[in-house]
Amino acid sequence: MIKILLILFSSSLVIIGLTVLMQHLVSEKEIAIPNDTYLDYYPVDFVKLEQHQDVESKGRLFSRLSMAMISEPNFEAMTKPADENHSSQNTVIVSSNAVAPVSVSHKENYASYQENGIILTEGKPVSTFSIDVDTGSYSNLRRLLNMGSVPMRDSIRVEEMINYFAYGYPVPATVDVPFSISTELAPSPWNTGKHILRIGLKGYEVEERLPANLVFLIDVSGSMVQPNKLPLVKASLHLLVSQLGSDDIVSIVTYAGRAAVVLDATRIKDASLINDAIENLAAGGSTYGEGGLKAAYQIASANFMVDGINRVILATDGDFNVGMSDVQGMKEFISRQRKSGIGLTALGYGMGNYNDEMLEQLADAGNGNHAYIDNLNEARKVLVHQLTATLQTIAEDVKIQVEFNPGVVAEYRLIGYENRSLAREDFNNDKVDAGEIGAGHMVTALYELTLVGSANSSIDPLRYGRTVTHSRVDEVAMLKLRYKLPAQSQSRLISQVVMIGELVETASNDTMFAAAVAGFGQLLKGGKYIEADYQQILQSARESAGSNPARLEFVEMIELSMALQSALAGLSDNKPAPGKRLMSSLQ
């Protein structure tokens, strides 16, 4: 008994001694951290702690943001400049008496595009672009706002925000034409004297989905260890497996320092094998994305279904750092595979090192869509409710071309779709790749028009311009669409005239809501072309949201954005910069 007591007493002394030592290392020193530092949380890793030999590094590991309003304080800590063009000389003193984050430098990657400008119809009457059914920008925006961040402008793709929502477009009357087309012309809610032309497409919904040959390509590198990465990927894929049918097969390929086939093609009748393989995944190592992609396409090719769906589903944060890692090289590889009939869907996860540019462009190259999964509800939306649309393509290389009548439309501006722009001659060129529509998918595009005679024209008329008499003054525009049926190489054409008689005094709820979403996105990108402010956009969203849960959530996102920007403005003499985070400012 005495020996046991002595052992316990000795152990207590060791623990007390270590505690005193740690307090000495961190409590005597305050650490100055830049005011725009991005921090989250992760449980204390004493092994990593001991790797830091200097006192300041140890103290940084023990520091935290005392007023951070995050619901799950178990994310890996990261530090990040708010914006490349924004720096702050201010520092905040962080107490070293709290839960320890692991501090990791990081940068999220977004492609930069010049926002579409106002076009003079007389000089350029034709607008051409590829459709887009991606929604990743919207759910990523939700994640950023919920974390207390003013999103960086490049992270906003307005068309993806608009297309996140469902609208009441008519169902196609026949499957011979895979989607319906509807238009509406109404006053603009952003700018007085201007109008909105809304173009809506609705794909037909199949009664029974084709059998699917799916390869889950899962990033299990060290960067995927966070709870909102690999653990959320696993939960997402469990949901997907539960929705598959008896004729579907699943293979699993992982990549970290090397690529590995975790599960050969397995039918859904053995779902327990698939779920066990998913559940046993663990993160660690570098990111050999090239090897993973090659292995995944090889497996998909070996199990190719001639009369079915063949698709690789990539789940990653997009941080490829071994092998082929540049966007263009990856796109060219995936484009070659696409021609063999194997598509790619890209699901993005996580934060800090999230490579949005990579995933969005890879999905485009792979005839698939890009979604960002910020929580399990979003996984349920994409992989349960919209599963058929996600997997089964009903129209390929869908292009839109609008010819505006200069006698009716003085100016026009396409809202979003900056990275989907096509040359006029690309519309009739079947070799030019464009976007795909899945079964049941909806696509919405908005133009803002300045009609001839409006007092709010943005471009002055030329003093020495020609006087031209235009015909067909009852027509606003000619709308044309090209598309290919799956596995066909020749496109089909649909044409429809937009008449001035379609102009309504009050927009429908669908058009009003889509315009509110577009207005919010434009304000987040700087609001260069709109007069309305956040309060006006909020009012439009409230009036058109109805009882739809997704639309009501959007209203709350506007309110949250306004509150964050107000709070940040109160903490600094400067206007809140894109990328600035409230949680790193509340000290």
RODO-2510 file (C-alpha; in nm, 4 decimals, decimal comma):
residues 587
     n   res          X          Y          Z
     1     m     0,0000     0,0000     0,0000
     2     i     0,2849     0,2385     0,0858
     3     k     0,4477     0,1675    -0,2515
     4     i     0,1221     0,2452    -0,4311
     5     l     0,0853     0,5728    -0,2416
     6     l     0,4431     0,6666    -0,3258
     7     i     0,3807     0,5955    -0,6957
     8     l     0,0642     0,8051    -0,6952
     9     f     0,2425     1,0872    -0,5111
    10     s     0,5310     1,0788    -0,7587
    11     s     0,2927     1,0856    -1,0528
    12     s     0,1123     1,3842    -0,9046
    13     l     0,4402     1,5705    -0,8686
    14     v     0,5236     1,5023    -1,2338
    15     i     0,1822     1,6325    -1,3481
    16     i     0,2119     1,9421    -1,1257
    17     g     0,5609     2,0035    -1,2530
    18     l     0,4527     1,9804    -1,6173
    19     t     0,1583     2,2104    -1,5492
    20     v     0,3822     2,4716    -1,3879
    21     l     0,6264     2,4451    -1,6757
    22     m     0,3545     2,4965    -1,9371
    23     q     0,2119     2,7925    -1,7469
    24     h     0,5580     2,9445    -1,7274
    25     l     0,6014     2,9043    -2,1004
    26     v     0,2751     3,0657    -2,2040
    27     s     0,1250     3,2772    -1,9270
    28     e     0,4141     3,5197    -1,8969
    29     k     0,4031     3,6200    -2,2592
    30     e     0,1299     3,7797    -2,4654
    31     i     0,1411     3,7119    -2,8355
    32     a     0,0571     3,9796    -3,0922
    33     i    -0,1418     3,8322    -3,3800
    34     p    -0,2461     4,0324    -3,6889
    35     n    -0,6014     4,1581    -3,6667
    36     d    -0,7024     3,9827    -3,9889
    37     t    -0,5871     3,6406    -3,8703
    38     y    -0,8243     3,3523    -3,9376
    39     l    -0,8337     3,1088    -3,6430
    40     d    -1,0359     2,8017    -3,5664
    41     y    -0,9888     2,5295    -3,3113
    42     y    -0,8453     2,1872    -3,2732
    43     p    -0,7788     1,9835    -2,9575
    44     v    -0,4312     2,0340    -2,8123
    45     d    -0,1723     1,8125    -2,9779
    46     f     0,1158     1,7922    -2,7303
    47     v     0,3371     1,6157    -2,9834
    48     k     0,3050     1,9133    -3,2186
    49     l     0,3455     2,1437    -2,9221
    50     e     0,6774     1,9944    -2,8298
    51     q     0,8004     2,0346    -3,1878
    52     h     0,7959     2,4114    -3,1336
    53     q     1,1084     2,5038    -2,9458
    54     d     1,0520     2,8760    -2,9061
    55     v     0,8234     3,0250    -2,6445
    56     e     0,6222     3,2307    -2,8926
    57     s     0,5322     2,9241    -3,0988
    58     k     0,4221     2,7386    -2,7874
    59     g     0,2187     3,0356    -2,6795
    60     r     0,0551     3,0620    -3,0208
    61     l    -0,0521     2,6997    -2,9926
    62     f    -0,2205     2,7800    -2,6620
    63     s    -0,3798     3,1037    -2,7778
    64     r    -0,7428     3,1345    -2,8914
    65     l    -1,0043     3,3882    -2,9857
    66     s    -1,1961     3,4560    -2,6673
    67     m    -1,5214     3,5684    -2,8293
    68     a    -1,5315     3,3471    -3,1392
    69     m    -1,8902     3,2530    -3,2110
    70     i    -1,8379     2,9127    -3,3693
    71     s    -2,0760     2,6294    -3,2956
    72     e    -1,8227     2,3455    -3,3146
    73     p    -1,4868     2,4486    -3,1640
    74     n    -1,3063     2,1420    -3,2961
    75     f    -1,1701     2,2562    -3,6303
    76     e    -0,8038     2,2731    -3,7161
    77     a    -0,6744     2,6221    -3,6468
    78     m    -0,5548     2,8231    -3,9384
    79     t    -0,4130     3,1677    -4,0008
    80     k    -0,4890     3,3546    -4,3188
    81     p    -0,4549     3,7093    -4,4508
    82     a    -0,8034     3,8377    -4,5186
    83     d    -0,7273     3,9596    -4,8679
    84     e    -0,4157     3,9883    -5,0807
    85     n    -0,4855     4,3571    -5,1300
    86     h    -0,5716     4,4193    -4,7679
    87     s    -0,3309     4,4369    -4,4795
    88     s    -0,3672     4,5666    -4,1287
    89     q    -0,0972     4,7007    -3,9018
    90     n    -0,3278     4,6615    -3,6050
    91     t    -0,2691     4,3704    -3,3745
    92     v    -0,4731     4,2127    -3,1028
    93     i    -0,3366     4,0651    -2,7832
    94     v    -0,4665     3,7136    -2,7365
    95     s    -0,4834     3,5627    -2,3905
    96     s    -0,2852     3,2402    -2,3613
    97     n    -0,5102     3,0796    -2,1015
    98     a    -0,7503     2,8920    -2,3281
    99     v    -0,8105     2,5916    -2,5508
   100     a    -0,5208     2,5498    -2,7868
   101     p    -0,5574     2,5788    -3,1611
   102     v    -0,3020     2,4372    -3,4011
   103     s    -0,1956     2,7306    -3,6168
   104     v    -0,1518     2,6539    -3,9858
   105     s    -0,0900     2,9009    -4,2671
   106     h    -0,3427     2,8594    -4,5483
   107     k    -0,5044     3,0172    -4,8472
   108     e    -0,8274     2,9377    -5,0242
   109     n    -0,8065     2,9532    -5,4023
   110     y    -1,0692     3,1180    -5,6246
   111     a    -1,0470     3,2044    -5,9925
   112     s    -1,0683     3,5749    -6,0731
   113     y    -1,3051     3,6946    -6,3452
   114     q    -1,3930     4,0419    -6,4660
   115     e    -1,7609     4,1111    -6,3933
   116     n    -1,9752     4,1374    -6,7067
   117     g    -2,0178     4,4982    -6,8117
   118     i    -2,2907     4,6935    -6,9891
   119     i    -2,3001     4,6315    -7,3647
   120     l    -2,4301     4,8784    -7,6238
   121     t    -2,6720     4,6753    -7,8353
   122     e    -2,6045     4,8729    -8,1538
   123     g    -2,2399     4,7665    -8,1483
   124     k    -2,2788     4,4101    -8,0196
   125     p    -2,6343     4,2754    -8,0343
   126     v    -2,5468     3,9084    -7,9724
   127     s    -2,4638     3,7467    -7,6364
   128     t    -2,3489     3,3814    -7,6204
   129     f    -2,2712     3,1630    -7,3194
   130     s    -2,2750     2,8076    -7,1868
   131     i    -2,5298     2,7053    -6,9256
   132     d    -2,4185     2,6197    -6,5719
   133     v    -2,5886     2,4027    -6,3102
   134     d    -2,3177     2,4293    -6,0435
   135     t    -2,4221     2,5512    -5,6985
   136     g    -2,0938     2,5385    -5,5066
   137     s    -2,0538     2,9148    -5,4757
   138     y    -2,3784     2,9518    -5,2802
   139     s    -2,3130     2,6859    -5,0146
   140     n    -1,9552     2,8105    -4,9821
   141     l    -2,0923     3,1608    -4,9233
   142     r    -2,3196     3,0219    -4,6526
   143     r    -2,0203     2,8591    -4,4854
   144     l    -1,8203     3,1817    -4,4936
   145     l    -2,1032     3,3923    -4,3505
   146     n    -2,1761     3,1394    -4,0763
   147     m    -1,8092     3,1576    -3,9807
   148     g    -1,8297     3,5351    -3,9515
   149     s    -1,6432     3,6180    -4,2742
   150     v    -1,7100     3,8828    -4,5359
   151     p    -1,6553     3,6656    -4,8464
   152     m    -1,3845     3,7547    -5,0927
   153     r    -1,5301     3,8811    -5,4208
   154     d    -1,3760     3,6075    -5,6325
   155     s    -1,5617     3,3462    -5,4256
   156     i    -1,8947     3,4815    -5,5540
   157     r    -2,0353     3,3392    -5,8780
   158     v    -2,3777     3,4957    -5,9078
   159     e    -2,5201     3,2403    -6,1514
   160     e    -2,4444     2,9586    -5,9045
   161     m    -2,6261     3,1479    -5,6314
   162     i    -2,9320     3,1902    -5,8540
   163     n    -2,9264     2,8272    -5,9690
   164     y    -2,9107     2,6957    -5,6134
   165     f    -3,2861     2,7529    -5,5874
   166     a    -3,5861     2,5841    -5,7464
   167     y    -3,8342     2,7859    -5,9507
   168     g    -4,1786     2,7054    -6,0850
   169     y    -4,0791     2,6443    -6,4446
   170     p    -4,3085     2,4238    -6,6560
   171     v    -4,2205     2,0585    -6,7056
   172     p    -4,1298     1,9699    -7,0673
   173     a    -4,4312     1,8501    -7,2611
   174     t    -4,2338     1,5701    -7,4274
   175     v    -3,9006     1,3963    -7,3750
   176     d    -3,8206     1,4593    -7,7427
   177     v    -3,7146     1,8078    -7,6306
   178     p    -3,5330     1,7495    -7,2988
   179     f    -3,6162     2,0833    -7,1354
   180     s    -3,8744     2,3578    -7,1367
   181     i    -3,7956     2,7257    -7,1936
   182     s    -3,9739     3,0114    -7,0175
   183     t    -3,9057     3,3854    -7,0151
   184     e    -4,0274     3,6880    -6,8205
   185     l    -3,9650     4,0600    -6,8729
   186     a    -4,0207     4,2887    -6,5732
   187     p    -3,8885     4,6105    -6,4136
   188     s    -3,5464     4,5823    -6,2521
   189     p    -3,5488     4,5935    -5,8708
   190     w    -3,1922     4,7288    -5,8609
   191     n    -3,1983     5,0194    -6,1058
   192     t    -3,4877     5,2483    -6,1906
   193     g    -3,5643     5,2732    -6,5606
   194     k    -3,4159     4,9313    -6,6413
   195     h    -3,5702     4,5854    -6,6853
   196     i    -3,4893     4,2224    -6,6082
   197     l    -3,5178     3,9482    -6,8694
   198     r    -3,5340     3,6105    -6,6962
   199     i    -3,4633     3,2955    -6,8990
   200     g    -3,5549     2,9661    -6,7328
   201     l    -3,4869     2,6065    -6,8402
   202     k    -3,6349     2,2973    -6,6775
   203     g    -3,5092     1,9480    -6,7609
   204     y    -3,7508     1,6579    -6,7786
   205     e    -3,7618     1,4217    -6,4836
   206     v    -3,7061     1,0541    -6,5515
   207     e    -3,9370     0,7968    -6,3961
   208     e    -3,6565     0,5458    -6,3492
   209     r    -3,2882     0,6355    -6,3371
   210     l    -3,0440     0,4379    -6,5487
   211     p    -2,8167     0,1907    -6,3653
   212     a    -2,4941     0,3515    -6,2490
   213     n    -2,1290     0,2541    -6,2419
   214     l    -1,9879     0,4875    -5,9787
   215     v    -1,6319     0,5298    -5,8580
   216     f    -1,5916     0,7192    -5,5320
   217     l    -1,2557     0,8970    -5,5578
   218     i    -1,1789     1,0108    -5,2050
   219     d    -0,8995     1,2386    -5,0864
   220     v    -0,7589     1,0877    -4,7647
   221     s    -0,4508     1,3099    -4,7418
   222     g    -0,3484     1,4817    -4,4202
   223     s    -0,5360     1,7993    -4,5109
   224     m    -0,8649     1,6030    -4,4916
   225     v    -0,8416     1,5275    -4,1191
   226     q    -1,0743     1,8071    -4,0069
   227     p    -1,4304     1,7171    -3,9003
   228     n    -1,5777     1,9123    -4,1930
   229     k    -1,3648     1,7198    -4,4406
   230     l    -1,3162     1,3398    -4,4344
   231     p    -1,5715     1,2706    -4,1565
   232     l    -1,8297     1,4735    -4,3508
   233     v    -1,7273     1,2999    -4,6760
   234     k    -1,7912     0,9626    -4,5137
   235     a    -2,1319     1,0678    -4,3845
   236     s    -2,2195     1,2098    -4,7279
   237     l    -2,1277     0,8887    -4,9082
   238     h    -2,3254     0,6789    -4,6604
   239     l    -2,6290     0,8877    -4,7579
   240     l    -2,5552     0,8344    -5,1261
   241     v    -2,5178     0,4576    -5,0879
   242     s    -2,8574     0,4416    -4,9160
   243     q    -3,0191     0,5884    -5,2299
   244     l    -2,8646     0,3549    -5,4877
   245     g    -3,0521     0,0695    -5,6539
   246     s    -2,9871    -0,2993    -5,6993
   247     d    -2,8432    -0,2514    -6,0489
   248     d    -2,5850     0,0065    -5,9350
   249     i    -2,2228    -0,0759    -5,8629
   250     v    -1,9723     0,1175    -5,6524
   251     s    -1,5920     0,1154    -5,6472
   252     i    -1,3761     0,3149    -5,4066
   253     v    -1,0367     0,4664    -5,4852
   254     t    -0,8422     0,6779    -5,2365
   255     y    -0,5359     0,8934    -5,2710
   256     a    -0,2891     1,0447    -5,0277
   257     g     0,0839     0,9802    -5,0748
   258     r    -0,0241     0,7133    -5,3233
   259     a    -0,3424     0,5965    -5,4906
   260     a    -0,5155     0,2806    -5,3703
   261     v    -0,8180     0,0757    -5,4771
   262     v    -0,9991     0,0274    -5,1464
   263     l    -1,2999    -0,1532    -5,2935
   264     d    -1,3403    -0,3203    -5,6317
   265     a    -1,6732    -0,2916    -5,8125
   266     t    -1,9407    -0,4023    -5,5662
   267     r    -2,3156    -0,4261    -5,6204
   268     i    -2,5498    -0,2475    -5,3837
   269     k    -2,6863    -0,5780    -5,2543
   270     d    -2,3550    -0,5842    -5,0645
   271     a    -2,4035    -0,2334    -4,9295
   272     s    -2,2542    -0,3333    -4,5942
   273     l    -1,9183    -0,3942    -4,7657
   274     i    -1,9347    -0,0525    -4,9277
   275     n    -2,0288     0,1229    -4,6034
   276     d    -1,7575    -0,0602    -4,4094
   277     a    -1,4968     0,0442    -4,6647
   278     i    -1,6111     0,4045    -4,6357
   279     e    -1,6161     0,3995    -4,2575
   280     n    -1,2641     0,2590    -4,2327
   281     l    -1,1059     0,5470    -4,4254
   282     a    -0,8497     0,7563    -4,2379
   283     a    -0,6595     1,0710    -4,3337
   284     g    -0,2828     1,1149    -4,3562
   285     g    -0,0035     1,1948    -4,5999
   286     s     0,0435     1,4142    -4,9074
   287     t    -0,2023     1,4548    -5,1956
   288     y    -0,1274     1,2507    -5,5076
   289     g    -0,4408     1,3545    -5,6967
   290     e    -0,3030     1,2569    -6,0361
   291     g    -0,2595     0,8944    -5,9312
   292     g    -0,6064     0,8877    -5,7796
   293     l    -0,7709     1,0242    -6,0946
   294     k    -0,5931     0,7772    -6,3211
   295     a    -0,6859     0,4824    -6,0978
   296     a    -1,0481     0,5971    -6,0706
   297     y    -1,0938     0,6308    -6,4462
   298     q    -0,9257     0,2949    -6,5008
   299     i    -1,1720     0,1281    -6,2629
   300     a    -1,4663     0,3106    -6,4211
   301     s    -1,3534     0,1995    -6,7670
   302     a    -1,3129    -0,1622    -6,6588
   303     n    -1,6747    -0,1690    -6,5345
   304     f    -1,8216     0,0504    -6,8083
   305     m    -2,1993     0,0265    -6,8541
   306     v    -2,2917     0,0749    -7,2192
   307     d    -2,6550     0,1597    -7,1390
   308     g    -2,5942     0,3174    -6,8010
   309     i    -2,4319     0,6020    -6,6103
   310     n    -2,0540     0,5973    -6,5744
   311     r    -1,9244     0,8591    -6,3340
   312     v    -1,6343     0,9367    -6,1012
   313     i    -1,7422     1,1219    -5,7863
   314     l    -1,4488     1,3184    -5,6491
   315     a    -1,4617     1,4249    -5,2823
   316     t    -1,1766     1,6547    -5,1773
   317     d    -1,0688     1,9968    -5,0581
   318     g    -0,8913     2,0335    -5,3940
   319     d    -0,5431     2,0570    -5,2451
   320     f    -0,3393     1,8536    -5,4974
   321     n     0,0315     1,8820    -5,4166
   322     v     0,1964     1,5725    -5,5692
   323     g     0,2109     1,4891    -5,9401
   324     m     0,0008     1,6810    -6,1913
   325     s    -0,1518     1,9673    -5,9924
   326     d    -0,2123     2,2613    -6,2275
   327     v    -0,5699     2,3342    -6,3342
   328     q    -0,5037     2,3226    -6,7089
   329     g    -0,3199     1,9901    -6,6967
   330     m    -0,5947     1,8292    -6,4889
   331     k    -0,8649     1,9675    -6,7196
   332     e    -0,6966     1,8265    -7,0278
   333     f    -0,6669     1,4823    -6,8668
   334     i    -1,0328     1,4787    -6,7593
   335     s    -1,1506     1,6121    -7,0975
   336     r    -0,9842     1,3152    -7,2684
   337     q    -1,1609     1,0765    -7,0319
   338     r    -1,4948     1,2515    -7,0856
   339     k    -1,4923     1,1556    -7,4521
   340     s    -1,4981     0,7885    -7,3505
   341     g    -1,8341     0,8394    -7,1762
   342     i    -1,7132     0,8695    -6,8167
   343     g    -1,8198     1,1875    -6,6364
   344     l    -1,6885     1,3582    -6,3248
   345     t    -1,8770     1,5163    -6,0359
   346     a    -1,6681     1,7252    -5,7937
   347     l    -1,7758     1,7606    -5,4308
   348     g    -1,5787     2,0190    -5,2340
   349     y    -1,5230     2,0017    -4,8591
   350     g    -1,3534     2,1953    -4,5841
   351     m    -1,1903     2,5309    -4,5433
   352     g    -0,8524     2,6976    -4,5196
   353     n    -0,6840     2,5321    -4,8181
   354     y    -1,0038     2,4853    -5,0212
   355     n    -0,9261     2,4976    -5,3941
   356     d    -1,2536     2,6170    -5,5442
   357     e    -1,0971     2,7071    -5,8787
   358     m    -0,9638     2,3563    -5,9295
   359     l    -1,2866     2,1739    -5,8462
   360     e    -1,5191     2,4024    -6,0392
   361     q    -1,3138     2,3708    -6,3570
   362     l    -1,2541     1,9962    -6,3226
   363     a    -1,6287     1,9368    -6,2984
   364     d    -1,6812     2,1475    -6,6118
   365     a    -1,4187     1,9484    -6,8005
   366     g    -1,5755     1,6217    -6,6841
   367     n    -1,9332     1,6949    -6,7996
   368     g    -2,0451     1,7083    -6,4395
   369     n    -2,1406     1,9534    -6,1711
   370     h    -1,9583     2,1067    -5,8776
   371     a    -2,1164     2,1298    -5,5342
   372     y    -1,9680     2,2480    -5,2069
   373     i    -2,0755     2,0393    -4,9075
   374     d    -2,0685     2,2577    -4,5974
   375     n    -2,2918     2,0358    -4,3838
   376     l    -2,4880     1,7112    -4,3930
   377     n    -2,8062     1,8859    -4,5061
   378     e    -2,6272     2,0047    -4,8185
   379     a    -2,5049     1,6487    -4,8772
   380     r    -2,8662     1,5320    -4,8456
   381     k    -2,9788     1,7943    -5,0977
   382     v    -2,7161     1,7026    -5,3585
   383     l    -2,6892     1,3263    -5,3057
   384     v    -3,0431     1,2351    -5,1999
   385     h    -3,3034     1,4841    -5,3238
   386     q    -3,1137     1,5722    -5,6427
   387     l    -2,9397     1,2388    -5,6947
   388     t    -3,0863     1,1676    -6,0382
   389     a    -3,0036     1,5194    -6,1582
   390     t    -2,6513     1,4814    -6,0196
   391     l    -2,5906     1,1482    -6,1925
   392     q    -2,7986     1,1307    -6,5117
   393     t    -2,7374     1,3785    -6,7936
   394     i    -3,0262     1,4447    -7,0332
   395     a    -2,8681     1,7160    -7,2510
   396     e    -2,5042     1,7941    -7,3269
   397     d    -2,3188     2,0993    -7,4575
   398     v    -2,6128     2,3302    -7,3899
   399     k    -2,5494     2,6821    -7,5228
   400     i    -2,7627     2,9951    -7,5125
   401     q    -2,7451     3,2768    -7,7642
   402     v    -2,9548     3,5922    -7,7383
   403     e    -2,9782     3,8455    -8,0189
   404     f    -3,1187     4,1740    -7,8869
   405     n    -3,3168     4,4092    -8,1105
   406     p    -3,1326     4,7466    -8,1177
   407     g    -3,4618     4,9165    -8,1981
   408     v    -3,6023     4,8094    -7,8594
   409     v    -3,3005     4,7360    -7,6367
   410     a    -3,0388     5,0099    -7,6069
   411     e    -2,8114     4,8279    -7,3574
   412     y    -2,7882     4,4880    -7,1919
   413     r    -2,5847     4,3142    -6,9255
   414     l    -2,5643     3,9411    -6,8495
   415     i    -2,5653     3,8760    -6,4737
   416     g    -2,2959     3,6204    -6,3912
   417     y    -2,1714     3,3422    -6,6209
   418     e    -1,8393     3,5268    -6,6606
   419     n    -1,6459     3,2015    -6,6928
   420     r    -1,9050     3,0555    -6,9328
   421     s    -1,8760     3,3182    -7,2034
   422     l    -1,8511     3,1904    -7,5611
   423     a    -1,7624     3,3560    -7,8898
   424     r    -2,0536     3,4177    -8,1222
   425     e    -1,9262     3,1592    -8,3705
   426     d    -1,8936     2,8964    -8,0932
   427     f    -2,2708     2,8642    -8,0801
   428     n    -2,2867     2,6708    -8,4087
   429     n    -1,9613     2,4814    -8,3544
   430     d    -2,0422     2,1368    -8,2165
   431     k    -1,6771     2,0834    -8,1246
   432     v    -1,6948     2,3555    -7,8580
   433     d    -1,7701     2,2123    -7,5157
   434     a    -2,0494     2,3599    -7,3025
   435     g    -2,2534     2,2728    -6,9936
   436     e    -2,4793     1,9769    -6,9233
   437     i    -2,8293     1,9503    -6,7786
   438     g    -2,9210     1,6610    -6,5513
   439     a    -3,2669     1,5084    -6,5200
   440     g    -3,4917     1,7610    -6,3451
   441     h    -3,2248     2,0300    -6,3315
   442     m    -3,3232     2,3959    -6,3609
   443     v    -3,1127     2,6719    -6,5148
   444     t    -3,1814     3,0436    -6,4745
   445     a    -3,0118     3,3336    -6,6505
   446     l    -3,0830     3,7028    -6,5953
   447     y    -3,0134     3,9960    -6,8246
   448     e    -3,0591     4,3570    -6,7203
   449     l    -3,1882     4,5631    -7,0140
   450     t    -3,2070     4,9336    -7,0842
   451     l    -3,4905     4,9846    -7,3297
   452     v    -3,4697     5,2507    -7,6003
   453     g    -3,5959     5,5824    -7,4634
   454     s    -3,5075     5,5071    -7,1008
   455     a    -3,3836     5,8032    -6,8985
   456     n    -3,1357     5,5764    -6,7183
   457     s    -2,9039     5,4787    -7,0020
   458     s    -2,5464     5,4151    -6,8915
   459     i    -2,3811     5,4879    -7,2279
   460     d    -2,4234     5,8254    -7,3986
   461     p    -2,5300     5,8229    -7,7651
   462     l    -2,2676     5,9130    -8,0209
   463     r    -2,2744     6,2669    -8,1581
   464     y    -2,1773     6,1388    -8,5012
   465     g    -2,3589     5,8081    -8,4898
   466     r    -2,5656     5,6723    -8,7761
   467     t    -2,9438     5,7028    -8,7650
   468     v    -3,0829     5,3563    -8,8255
   469     t    -3,4455     5,2573    -8,8719
   470     h    -3,5138     4,9201    -8,7106
   471     s    -3,7845     4,6734    -8,8010
   472     r    -3,9776     4,4328    -8,5770
   473     v    -4,0077     4,6855    -8,2960
   474     d    -4,2506     4,4497    -8,1188
   475     e    -3,9639     4,2013    -8,0611
   476     v    -3,7196     4,2379    -7,7725
   477     a    -3,4856     3,9515    -7,8588
   478     m    -3,4405     3,6220    -8,0387
   479     l    -3,3497     3,3444    -7,7942
   480     k    -3,1721     3,0393    -7,9364
   481     l    -3,0486     2,7224    -7,7640
   482     r    -2,8305     2,4411    -7,8882
   483     y    -2,7922     2,1050    -7,7180
   484     k    -2,6931     1,7447    -7,7859
   485     l    -2,8710     1,4368    -7,6646
   486     p    -2,6389     1,2070    -7,4655
   487     a    -2,3920     1,0132    -7,6807
   488     q    -2,4821     1,2161    -7,9919
   489     s    -2,2346     1,4383    -8,1755
   490     q    -2,4732     1,6652    -8,3679
   491     s    -2,6540     1,9438    -8,1864
   492     r    -3,0193     2,0420    -8,2097
   493     l    -3,1556     2,3974    -8,2240
   494     i    -3,4486     2,5616    -8,0441
   495     s    -3,5534     2,9212    -8,1194
   496     q    -3,7988     3,1473    -7,9388
   497     v    -3,8821     3,5174    -7,9746
   498     v    -3,9224     3,7417    -7,6685
   499     m    -4,1985     3,9941    -7,7405
   500     i    -4,2343     4,3426    -7,5923
   501     g    -4,5920     4,2473    -7,5123
   502     e    -4,4560     4,0061    -7,2484
   503     l    -4,3448     4,3013    -7,0336
   504     v    -4,5267     4,2964    -6,6980
   505     e    -4,5536     4,5770    -6,4434
   506     t    -4,4858     4,3523    -6,1446
   507     a    -4,2424     4,0620    -6,1497
   508     s    -4,3560     3,7163    -6,0449
   509     n    -4,2314     3,5828    -5,7123
   510     d    -3,9818     3,3589    -5,8917
   511     t    -3,8328     3,6459    -6,0912
   512     m    -3,8346     3,8785    -5,7890
   513     f    -3,6564     3,6192    -5,5768
   514     a    -3,3990     3,5339    -5,8470
   515     a    -3,3327     3,9076    -5,8849
   516     a    -3,2897     3,9425    -5,5075
   517     v    -3,0332     3,6606    -5,5063
   518     a    -2,8533     3,8198    -5,8007
   519     g    -2,8643     4,1615    -5,6324
   520     f    -2,7117     4,0213    -5,3123
   521     g    -2,4360     3,8514    -5,5089
   522     q    -2,3594     4,1696    -5,6992
   523     l    -2,3390     4,3736    -5,3778
   524     l    -2,0965     4,1185    -5,2326
   525     k    -1,8844     4,1648    -5,5456
   526     g    -1,8805     4,5420    -5,4971
   527     g    -2,2157     4,6526    -5,6432
   528     k    -2,0571     4,8297    -5,9388
   529     y    -2,3679     4,8187    -6,1563
   530     i    -2,6608     4,8461    -5,9152
   531     e    -2,8196     5,1341    -5,7253
   532     a    -2,9989     4,9225    -5,4626
   533     d    -2,8512     4,8637    -5,1169
   534     y    -2,8662     4,5601    -4,8881
   535     q    -3,1862     4,6773    -4,7209
   536     q    -3,3705     4,6983    -5,0534
   537     i    -3,2448     4,3568    -5,1601
   538     l    -3,3511     4,2160    -4,8240
   539     q    -3,7000     4,3574    -4,8683
   540     s    -3,7334     4,1980    -5,2135
   541     a    -3,6160     3,8634    -5,0778
   542     r    -3,8632     3,8764    -4,7891
   543     e    -4,1541     3,9591    -5,0194
   544     s    -4,0783     3,6718    -5,2579
   545     a    -3,9510     3,4006    -5,0225
   546     g    -4,2922     3,2712    -4,9192
   547     s    -4,2698     2,9714    -4,6864
   548     n    -3,9931     2,7938    -4,8778
   549     p    -3,7254     2,6890    -4,6220
   550     a    -3,4315     2,7408    -4,8605
   551     r    -3,5525     3,0893    -4,9518
   552     l    -3,6123     3,1792    -4,5873
   553     e    -3,2566     3,0667    -4,5102
   554     f    -3,1368     3,3032    -4,7835
   555     v    -3,3215     3,5917    -4,6171
   556     e    -3,1355     3,5089    -4,2951
   557     m    -2,8060     3,5064    -4,4857
   558     i    -2,8658     3,8622    -4,6056
   559     e    -2,9494     3,9671    -4,2508
   560     l    -2,6360     3,7960    -4,1193
   561     s    -2,4187     3,9595    -4,3860
   562     m    -2,5557     4,3031    -4,2964
   563     a    -2,4958     4,2402    -3,9257
   564     l    -2,1380     4,1179    -3,9857
   565     q    -2,0489     4,4156    -4,2005
   566     s    -2,1997     4,6537    -3,9473
   567     a    -2,0077     4,4908    -3,6639
   568     l    -1,6798     4,4961    -3,8549
   569     a    -1,7321     4,8590    -3,9526
   570     g    -1,7757     4,9396    -3,5849
   571     l    -1,4400     4,7811    -3,5052
   572     s    -1,2420     4,9754    -3,7637
   573     d    -1,2337     5,3110    -3,9367
   574     n    -1,2051     5,1259    -4,2663
   575     k    -1,4822     4,9662    -4,4673
   576     p    -1,4957     4,5892    -4,3985
   577     a    -1,2658     4,4295    -4,6517
   578     p    -1,3659     4,1145    -4,8392
   579     g    -1,2170     3,8211    -4,6522
   580     k    -1,2276     4,0031    -4,3182
   581     r    -1,3496     3,7820    -4,0369
   582     l    -1,5475     3,9024    -3,7375
   583     m    -1,4338     3,6140    -3,5202
   584     s    -1,0719     3,7186    -3,5445
   585     s    -1,1638     4,0785    -3,4618
   586     l    -1,3716     4,0261    -3,1507
   587     q    -1,1051     4,0196    -2,8837
***
